[in-house]
């Protein structure tokens, strides 16, 4: 809930019960087989049990689900189950009662837990628990959430923090799927990936022996737009073809104007046909005007039916012939899942200038000197390599479509990784003497720089976006005075046991230590130079050891 709350929609503008059921009948008739009531909070509607019961009577509808904050769930669930509810998602971002009250701005943590246990008691399996992970708020509870799946049939779904109006989204607060997965694998290296169902929005994993499992919703770091077949209807009757888009079409107004079924299908089909290939990306979305999340509650659900390719025509407005689809309605948003596959993003070569999309060029041509658009590493010092594999001639943090992406290290073996990096800070004679004699007004520059370098190594993944989180077993930082150059020579060494190297941790440690020395001495001299930040050696990787000569 945003701090300032959200404007309440006048009751006259909301879809009536009959209008919700009329739209539901329309989509089920066209092949939709799943409806989910989301929110806002759907269980505050006094007619919610009746809505579920009437939806249950629709021939061809296989699944009726609900996404709820869980406050009223224990009280209403027996009636809802009897009415036909057969799938439950519960939103819960923390297991700490005081933090829960801070997040949702009300008490009720114990009622939510009671609702989860009531769902299990009544035989729902799995009970899905949606957790939006935010750095500085609840990323320290990942392991506690996963531990719940040991004895309970839960699907704990970690959702990447997404930008919406009112939530003050900041990239630094987002914890990526790969970072979360790394954290889990350090505790449970036996974590197994489960097969992905077609058009699934989640990447699921299971710890052998646990009753439940965990999933990741990677909307920001690894979008699934190409297989998305979800549409949403808001409480005031607007159709949204993309959760992150701000374009909406009012079905309510057409219903109240007396539109026929064929006219409604034509309107819906045209909206689906305008759906873009993928959302605009996290940074662009954060600048767009969109409804607050509480007014377009995200519905994420696995289903075995494949998405459809939209085929807009007067006879087949939704392109749903012969296919099964999904639809969801709510008191704040009715989330409609219809079969519509949006093509995957075109290769970079097909994104021509003038198309309105940001142009980026990534390549590693051997003759990059003749191609000014290439990004090509240039070796500035001789180095020796040992091991079976050479360095890659491809940019590993760029996918096949030219987008930034983390490297999946899940299949790599855990080995001991060691890296050493260095940096040199040329202080000049005045600042050097003060450092040497420990006479700086700010304090002992060498000690402060050493502590800063060690701390930086431990938080490298928070500073460098595509770095994996690494549990370091040892960090050592040495600073030596070089009186001939009036310089401080820094050497950082990092060690860890894991599937990925620690050279970025060593380089970050040396660089931050150098920056800290600059900060400590800048009042004395602005003629300070940082240079020779470089990797000295690394060992333990699949590509062999590296030693700079």
Buried (B, 14 or more C-beta within 10 A) or exposed (E): BBEEEBEEBEEEEBBBBEBBBBBBBBBBBBBBBBBBBBBBBBBBBEEBBBBBBBBBEBEEBBBBBBBBBBBBBBEBBEBBBEBBBBBBBBBBBBBBBEBBBEBBEEEBBEBBBBBBEBBBEBEBBBBBBBBBBBBEBBBEBBEEBBBBBEEBBBBBBBBBBBBBBBBEBEEEBBBBBBBBBBBBBBEBEEBEEEEBBEBBBBBBBBBEEBBBBBBBBBBBBBBBBBBBBBBBBBBBBBBBBBBBBEEBBBBBEBBEEEBEEEEBBBBBBEBBBBBEEBBBBBEEBBEBEBBBBBBBBBBBBBBEBBBBEBBBEEEBBBBBEEBBBBBBBBBBBBBBBBBBBBEEBEEBEEBEEEEEBEEEEBBBEEEBEEEEEBBBEEEEEEBEEEEEEEEEEEBEBBBEBBBBBBEEBBEEEBBEBBBBBBBBBBBBEEBBBBBBEEEBEEEBBBEBBBBBBBBBBBEBBBEEBBBBBBEBBEBBBEBEBBEEBBBBBBBBBBBBBBBBBBBBBBBBBBBBBBBBBBBBBEEBBEEBEBEBBBBBBBBBBEBBBBBBE
